Amino acid sequence: MWIQLRYEWPSRSHPDVHRFSVETVQWYPHDTGMFTSSSFDKTLKIWDTNTLQPADVFHFEGTVYSHHMSPVATKHCLIAVGTKSPKVQLCDLKSGSCSHILQGHRQEVLAVSWSPRHEYILATASADSRVKLWDVRRASGCLNTLDQHNGEKSKAASEAASTAHNGRVNGLCYTNDGLHLLTIGTDDRMRLWNSSTGENTLVNYGKVCNESRKGLKFTVSWGCNPEFAFVPYGSTIAVYTIFTGELITMLRGHYSTVNCCVLQPNFQELYSGSKDCNILAWIPGLREPVPDDLSEKSPPQPHLNPAYEDAWSSSDDEG
């Protein structure tokens, strides 16, 4: 079973608090001295962890839905930002300015995600039903527009065919090796793509309920076999096997709509945030060890759902 811990939000008394809903928070990938937050108040703030004061603030003309820093970049310090505008903004931490704009979407950009494999590759999702892959070094920018039909519709209708979903696309997440990309849309579908070829792998996850009008933050497992996707699903979190599409379980504990979830890989802890103003921490219940002197005639051990199996070495094994 999953064990839940409950946290409550602190007061809004901090002088530099965002004025409206905070949509994304991310640690600086290379150390914990800095973190970032973006909000419906049209700002992206860079925070100094030691002073809890903003070191820099980026202002935008429209609502900020999502931002992301590359987890592997060594040659740039760009923050990709999705806003009410169809233009993807790239903010440079070194210069403190918006250094680059990616044009190609037709409506608001609801989700952005850098590849964990290639530091210059960025994925973006929009309300125009499209998911685009970009190489930010290229003048033209866009590498590929993902097509749910894998090009099978007639070329005359290619523009209409090049959509990832039949609705707004408001969630993106790479697998940890960067070889695949998961997307979620308001057509109640989740799709798995080959991130190199842009091919729809056609894994069937069934109906994935998604009524969010803004970005939906979901996550994937680390070091599991099979690998899992953790997806907000109403007031629950659905756990799917990524490559077969099987719904393993539903995590229940929130009292209202779940907006986001994120995995802490070092401790295999899942955190979820909800409109009920609570943050829940989930940890997998592990299989009890079987004593060495247990006789062969002992009753069989109960089957453990694969989502909860201990697939990681213990501290004793590491030694």
C-alpha positions, 0 to 999 in steps of 0.5 A: 500500500502507499502511505501518505503524509499530509502537509499544510500550506503556510500563511501568505504573509511573505512580502514577496509572495506571488499575488495569484496562483503559483503554477510551477516551482523548480529547484535550480538543477545544479545546487539548492541555493536557488529555486524558481517559481512562476504564477498567474500574476505574470511573473517568473521569480528567481529565489535565493534559498538562503535569504528567501528573497527574489534575486531576479524577476521576469515579467510577461504580458500574459499568464504564466502556465509553465516554466522549466530549466534543463536538468542536464545543461552545461552550456546554457542557463535558459529557462523555457516559459509557456504563457498566454502568448503562443510564443515560447519565451527563453529567459537567460539567467546569466543576462537576466533577460528574455533572450530568445522567442520560439514561434510556431504555436497558434494559441497559449503554451500550457506546458514546456519540458527540456529533454533530459538527454539533449540540453538544447532540445525542448518540447512544448504543448499548446492549446492549439492541440499541437506538441512541438520539438525544438532545437533552440540553436537553430534559426528555424527552431522547430524540429518536429510537430508530433502527429497522432496519426503518424502521417497516415492522413492525406498530405493535402490535409497534413496541416490539420493532421499534425495534431498530437491530441483532439483538444488542448495539450496541457501536460508533458513529461519525458521518460528519464532516459529522454527516449520517450515523451508522454503527453496529456490532452483534454481529449482524455487521452495520454500518448507516448511518443518516440522522442527521436522520430516523433512517432506515436507508439500507440500505447493505449492507456484508456480514458485519462480524465483531464478537465484542467483548463491550465497546465497539468503536472504529472511525473514518471518513476525512476529506477523501476521495472516496469516504469510508471506514470503518476497522473492527476485524475480528479481527486486521485492519482492514476498509476499507469505502466508507461510501455503497456498502458495498464492502469495499476492503481488509483491513489486516494487521499485528497478531497479535491482536484489534484493539480500536480505531482512530482517524484523525489527519486532519491527516496522514491517519494511521490508528492501531490498538490491539490485544490484542497490546500494539502500536499500529500507525500506517498511512499511505496509499501515494500514487501516484507522480507522472508526469514531464511528459516521459513519452511517450504510448507509455510503458507504462500505469501500474498501477491504484491501489486507490481507498483509497490514492489521494492525494485531498489537495493537496500543499504546493506546491499550497497555495502 
